[in-house]
Amino acid sequence: MRIAVLGAGRIGSFRARVLGGLPEVDEIFIGNRTGGRAEELAREVGGTAGTIDEAIDSEPDAVFVSLATGLHAEALHRCIDAGLPIFCEKPIALTLRDTAAVIEHAERGGNVLQIAFQRRLDPDYLRAYQAVRDGTLGTLYSLRITAHDAEPAPEEFIELSGGTYRDLHIHDFDLARWLTGLDVDQVYATGSVRGFDRYAKFGDVDNAAILMTMSDGLPVIVTGTRHNARGHDFRLEVFGSEDSLSVGDNSLSQPRPVEPDEVPPTRGPYRDFMERFGDSLREETKAFIGVMKGERENPSPPAAAMEALRVAVACEVSRTEGRPVKVAEIEGDPPDLT
């Protein structure tokens, strides 16, 4: 089969390399806004390079949309009109209105649309999911999610990212919903700039904390930072009446224990999300081939992306107005909150 990859940046390059190693994939077409990087990547994976439009028009069997987030919606509509199965990096778009328009268009067209929430395909998170869902942990008491980036993003990324809640924490909002099978009922979010003023320039934060209450009253605490001196530290803790578990507590990127007899972790430190979640990124890339062939269910349907984005918007309203916000309040995009 022929696969088009839109975007020749870091994540698009990763997708193309994984696809190039799959026996089902015969040809890869790299579409990018600038030709030089597309040509370089095409040479590396033995593919063809061209513009984004040329990639979509090359009659591929499916397409990966790995462009900058601000370019997603336009490209997605083009791909839907072309009748293509689509894998899209998160989020679908930066606004609820644009996201809804894409989803409605894909539903009308009958297009497969899988969203990149890679933790759903991570073997460790899958083990936690199974323990939650089969009752091994008993009644859930609370969840704690840690999302600490290793290095702050450059200014040009911050400007177009949609902000910390829509870019960084959207994964955590999806994780909480997927893991528990519950909706987020209410959020109380705070955030500040503690070290990197370039975030403040765009009304963003480099540190955040969120208290989410799920639909059955379960509390979920999320902490996030755009810089962690010890590396890319992403963890999950689940506390229940019968047992508790953690994911990610074997990494040198986590906080340093002060106990002298503590056994040191064996993995990491991770420099970025590609190192931390490389295996699950590969798995979701391969899973999409099975989804488009009708061999498996879509592990990350677009409705999940819509609900995670709604929670992110609720967090922005909460931080700005300094109050708890019911997610049900968020029916559309609020006015400029800055």
BELDA-V657191 format. One record per residue. N is the residue number from 1. RES is the residue in one small letter. D_CENTER is the distance of its C-alpha to the mean C-alpha in whole Angstrom. Layout:
n=N res=RES d_center=D_CENTER
n=N res=RES d_center=D_CENTER
//
This chain:
n=1 res=m d_center=26
n=2 res=r d_center=25
n=3 res=i d_center=22
n=4 res=a d_center=21
n=5 res=v d_center=18
n=6 res=l d_center=17
n=7 res=g d_center=17
n=8 res=a d_center=18
n=9 res=g d_center=16
n=10 res=r d_center=15
n=11 res=i d_center=12
n=12 res=g d_center=14
n=13 res=s d_center=17
n=14 res=f d_center=15
n=15 res=r d_center=14
n=16 res=a d_center=18
n=17 res=r d_center=19
n=18 res=v d_center=18
n=19 res=l d_center=19
n=20 res=g d_center=23
n=21 res=g d_center=23
n=22 res=l d_center=23
n=23 res=p d_center=26
n=24 res=e d_center=25
n=25 res=v d_center=25
n=26 res=d d_center=28
n=27 res=e d_center=27
n=28 res=i d_center=24
n=29 res=f d_center=24
n=30 res=i d_center=22
n=31 res=g d_center=22
n=32 res=n d_center=21
n=33 res=r d_center=23
n=34 res=t d_center=25
n=35 res=g d_center=27
n=36 res=g d_center=27
n=37 res=r d_center=24
n=38 res=a d_center=24
n=39 res=e d_center=27
n=40 res=e d_center=26
n=41 res=l d_center=23
n=42 res=a d_center=25
n=43 res=r d_center=28
n=44 res=e d_center=26
n=45 res=v d_center=25
n=46 res=g d_center=28
n=47 res=g d_center=27
n=48 res=t d_center=28
n=49 res=a d_center=27
n=50 res=g d_center=27
n=51 res=t d_center=25
n=52 res=i d_center=23
n=53 res=d d_center=25
n=54 res=e d_center=27
n=55 res=a d_center=24
n=56 res=i d_center=24
n=57 res=d d_center=27
n=58 res=s d_center=28
n=59 res=e d_center=28
n=60 res=p d_center=25
n=61 res=d d_center=24
n=62 res=a d_center=20
n=63 res=v d_center=18
n=64 res=f d_center=15
n=65 res=v d_center=13
n=66 res=s d_center=12
n=67 res=l d_center=14
n=68 res=a d_center=13
n=69 res=t d_center=11
n=70 res=g d_center=15
n=71 res=l d_center=16
n=72 res=h d_center=14
n=73 res=a d_center=16
n=74 res=e d_center=19
n=75 res=a d_center=18
n=76 res=l d_center=17
n=77 res=h d_center=20
n=78 res=r d_center=22
n=79 res=c d_center=21
n=80 res=i d_center=21
n=81 res=d d_center=25
n=82 res=a d_center=25
n=83 res=g d_center=25
n=84 res=l d_center=22
n=85 res=p d_center=19
n=86 res=i d_center=16
n=87 res=f d_center=12
n=88 res=c d_center=10
n=89 res=e d_center=7
n=90 res=k d_center=5
n=91 res=p d_center=7
n=92 res=i d_center=10
n=93 res=a d_center=12
n=94 res=l d_center=13
n=95 res=t d_center=15
n=96 res=l d_center=16
n=97 res=r d_center=19
n=98 res=d d_center=17
n=99 res=t d_center=15
n=100 res=a d_center=18
n=101 res=a d_center=20
n=102 res=v d_center=17
n=103 res=i d_center=17
n=104 res=e d_center=21
n=105 res=h d_center=22
n=106 res=a d_center=20
n=107 res=e d_center=22
n=108 res=r d_center=25
n=109 res=g d_center=25
n=110 res=g d_center=23
n=111 res=n d_center=21
n=112 res=v d_center=18
n=113 res=l d_center=15
n=114 res=q d_center=12
n=115 res=i d_center=8
n=116 res=a d_center=6
n=117 res=f d_center=5
n=118 res=q d_center=7
n=119 res=r d_center=8
n=120 res=r d_center=10
n=121 res=l d_center=12
n=122 res=d d_center=13
n=123 res=p d_center=16
n=124 res=d d_center=17
n=125 res=y d_center=14
n=126 res=l d_center=16
n=127 res=r d_center=19
n=128 res=a d_center=18
n=129 res=y d_center=17
n=130 res=q d_center=21
n=131 res=a d_center=23
n=132 res=v d_center=21
n=133 res=r d_center=22
n=134 res=d d_center=25
n=135 res=g d_center=27
n=136 res=t d_center=27
n=137 res=l d_center=26
n=138 res=g d_center=28
n=139 res=t d_center=28
n=140 res=l d_center=25
n=141 res=y d_center=25
n=142 res=s d_center=22
n=143 res=l d_center=19
n=144 res=r d_center=18
n=145 res=i d_center=14
n=146 res=t d_center=14
n=147 res=a d_center=12
n=148 res=h d_center=14
n=149 res=d d_center=13
n=150 res=a d_center=16
n=151 res=e d_center=17
n=152 res=p d_center=17
n=153 res=a d_center=16
n=154 res=p d_center=19
n=155 res=e d_center=20
n=156 res=e d_center=19
n=157 res=f d_center=16
n=158 res=i d_center=16
n=159 res=e d_center=18
n=160 res=l d_center=16
n=161 res=s d_center=12
n=162 res=g d_center=13
n=163 res=g d_center=13
n=164 res=t d_center=12
n=165 res=y d_center=11
n=166 res=r d_center=9
n=167 res=d d_center=7
n=168 res=l d_center=7
n=169 res=h d_center=8
n=170 res=i d_center=6
n=171 res=h d_center=5
n=172 res=d d_center=8
n=173 res=f d_center=10
n=174 res=d d_center=8
n=175 res=l d_center=9
n=176 res=a d_center=13
n=177 res=r d_center=13
n=178 res=w d_center=13
n=179 res=l d_center=15
n=180 res=t d_center=18
n=181 res=g d_center=18
n=182 res=l d_center=19
n=183 res=d d_center=18
n=184 res=v d_center=17
n=185 res=d d_center=21
n=186 res=q d_center=21
n=187 res=v d_center=19
n=188 res=y d_center=21
n=189 res=a d_center=19
n=190 res=t d_center=21
n=191 res=g d_center=20
n=192 res=s d_center=22
n=193 res=v d_center=22
n=194 res=r d_center=24
n=195 res=g d_center=24
n=196 res=f d_center=23
n=197 res=d d_center=25
n=198 res=r d_center=23
n=199 res=y d_center=20
n=200 res=a d_center=23
n=201 res=k d_center=24
n=202 res=f d_center=21
n=203 res=g d_center=21
n=204 res=d d_center=18
n=205 res=v d_center=18
n=206 res=d d_center=18
n=207 res=n d_center=18
n=208 res=a d_center=17
n=209 res=a d_center=18
n=210 res=i d_center=17
n=211 res=l d_center=19
n=212 res=m d_center=18
n=213 res=t d_center=21
n=214 res=m d_center=20
n=215 res=s d_center=22
n=216 res=d d_center=25
n=217 res=g d_center=25
n=218 res=l d_center=23
n=219 res=p d_center=22
n=220 res=v d_center=18
n=221 res=i d_center=18
n=222 res=v d_center=15
n=223 res=t d_center=16
n=224 res=g d_center=14
n=225 res=t d_center=16
n=226 res=r d_center=15
n=227 res=h d_center=18
n=228 res=n d_center=19
n=229 res=a d_center=22
n=230 res=r d_center=22
n=231 res=g d_center=19
n=232 res=h d_center=15
n=233 res=d d_center=15
n=234 res=f d_center=13
n=235 res=r d_center=15
n=236 res=l d_center=15
n=237 res=e d_center=19
n=238 res=v d_center=20
n=239 res=f d_center=24
n=240 res=g d_center=26
n=241 res=s d_center=30
n=242 res=e d_center=31
n=243 res=d d_center=28
n=244 res=s d_center=25
n=245 res=l d_center=23
n=246 res=s d_center=20
n=247 res=v d_center=17
n=248 res=g d_center=17
n=249 res=d d_center=21
n=250 res=n d_center=22
n=251 res=s d_center=21
n=252 res=l d_center=23
n=253 res=s d_center=20
n=254 res=q d_center=21
n=255 res=p d_center=23
n=256 res=r d_center=27
n=257 res=p d_center=29
n=258 res=v d_center=33
n=259 res=e d_center=34
n=260 res=p d_center=37
n=261 res=d d_center=37
n=262 res=e d_center=33
n=263 res=v d_center=32
n=264 res=p d_center=29
n=265 res=p d_center=26
n=266 res=t d_center=26
n=267 res=r d_center=22
n=268 res=g d_center=21
n=269 res=p d_center=21
n=270 res=y d_center=17
n=271 res=r d_center=17
n=272 res=d d_center=14
n=273 res=f d_center=10
n=274 res=m d_center=12
n=275 res=e d_center=15
n=276 res=r d_center=13
n=277 res=f d_center=11
n=278 res=g d_center=13
n=279 res=d d_center=15
n=280 res=s d_center=12
n=281 res=l d_center=10
n=282 res=r d_center=14
n=283 res=e d_center=14
n=284 res=e d_center=12
n=285 res=t d_center=13
n=286 res=k d_center=17
n=287 res=a d_center=16
n=288 res=f d_center=15
n=289 res=i d_center=19
n=290 res=g d_center=20
n=291 res=v d_center=19
n=292 res=m d_center=20
n=293 res=k d_center=23
n=294 res=g d_center=23
n=295 res=e d_center=24
n=296 res=r d_center=21
n=297 res=e d_center=19
n=298 res=n d_center=15
n=299 res=p d_center=13
n=300 res=s d_center=10
n=301 res=p d_center=13
n=302 res=p d_center=12
n=303 res=a d_center=14
n=304 res=a d_center=11
n=305 res=a d_center=9
n=306 res=m d_center=12
n=307 res=e d_center=13
n=308 res=a d_center=10
n=309 res=l d_center=11
n=310 res=r d_center=14
n=311 res=v d_center=14
n=312 res=a d_center=12
n=313 res=v d_center=15
n=314 res=a d_center=18
n=315 res=c d_center=17
n=316 res=e d_center=18
n=317 res=v d_center=21
n=318 res=s d_center=21
n=319 res=r d_center=21
n=320 res=t d_center=24
n=321 res=e d_center=26
n=322 res=g d_center=26
n=323 res=r d_center=26
n=324 res=p d_center=24
n=325 res=v d_center=23
n=326 res=k d_center=23
n=327 res=v d_center=20
n=328 res=a d_center=22
n=329 res=e d_center=24
n=330 res=i d_center=21
n=331 res=e d_center=22
n=332 res=g d_center=21
n=333 res=d d_center=20
n=334 res=p d_center=22
n=335 res=p d_center=24
n=336 res=d d_center=24
n=337 res=l d_center=23
n=338 res=t d_center=24
//
